[in-house]
Amino acid sequence: MTGIQYTVSELNKKIKDTLEVSFNNINIIGEISNLHHHSYSGHTYFTIKDHNSELKAVMFRSRNKLLNFNLKNGIQVSVKADLTFFEKRGQAQLIVFKIEPIGEGDLHRAFNDLKKFFSDNGMFDSIHKNPIPKYPKSVGVITSLTGAALRDFLDVMNRRAPHIEIIIYPTLVQGEGAAKSISNAINEINRLDLVDLIVITRGGGSIEDLWAFNEKIVAEMIFKSSIPIVSAIGHETDFTISDFISDLRAATPSVAAELISVSKERIIENLSVLKSRLNKKIENILNTLSLDFDYFEKILISNKPETKIKLQLEKVHNVKSLIINLMKQKIDEVKIELKIAENQLQSYNPENILKRGYSIALDDKGLPLKDSKKINTDDIFSLILNKGKIRAKKISN
């Protein structure tokens, strides 16, 4: 073997010396990606990239304090940095000491253009959303077999709803061919029609990692799906076109499992409530039927000939009783009137008048004297008293 020979350590040392001397205090233009701010150390780690390449970068806490804008994924920036090389790992990294924003990054610009396109065409509108079944019997999961997203999803489903059948449709979720793989899986699930619900899921990552879920081919297939779709892509802060166009967005795979499943305990509780309501409804129906039965029984009885005769006899009896009562009442009234008349007659009886101290004057022929001028002076007349009679003579007028 000819040429210079190096050990790995010697070569990495040579590379380090060459790079750090040649690429000191340089300016780089690129797009921020994979941004992560370390809360404990205060350092910020990110990737700066263009269409074809990327470099890892770090900005230490002392420099972070000098930033006068909000650093975020997807923005185009110009950075001033030193290039360093870590010998043990054989990796190059930028030590950034100044960042200035330029504008929106290419991928974020493309994302926003796609988002506007689908929004303008009404594909995000709630009117197009399929309702999520409350109690799905089977769920199709589109994801990678090797990702943590599937494990997290299944852990929650096995704990909460082991009765739900899970059918996994393995796909690529990142890189070339991923969008086509996901689109084909959605189409195949709809063709087979074996599940009540579809969940599309994967773990978090950069905008590049999640880009397959922003592709038009995936968005259009989600929109066409007759089976409801839940999108659970990345972490809570990650958003894709699939999230907006799906029937429901879940922040994480675990949250998706929580949203689509009802725990066994809750199902038992719901069944108990439904049983109570059903028993109450049956009781009300039986009570109503009982009242109806009594009503129709009375109608049937009332329509029998013997019942009609009985009712007519009762009416005759009632009329007879009414007449007798009226006659008794009339007789009592007549008796009262007769008693009043008798009392009045008694008050005109001469004997009763005499008993009250009055007397009756009779002429010599025995006729009542009503006027003293009817007899002359010295004429004899009689006075009839209550007890006895007196002969009297008129002395003068």
URHU-V452188 format. One record per helix or strand. SS is the DSSP state (H for helix, E for strand). FROM is the first residue (numbers start at 1). TO is the last residue. If there is no record, write none. Layout:
ss-><SS SS>
from-><FROM FROM>
to-><TO TO>
//
This chain:
ss-><H E E E H E E H H E H E H E H H E H E H H H H E E H E E>
from-><8 26 44 54 61 75 91 106 126 138 148 165 178 197 211 216 229 241 248 253 264 305 350 360 368 372 380 389>
to-><22 37 49 59 64 86 104 120 128 143 160 170 192 202 214 224 233 245 249 260 302 348 355 362 368 374 384 393>
//
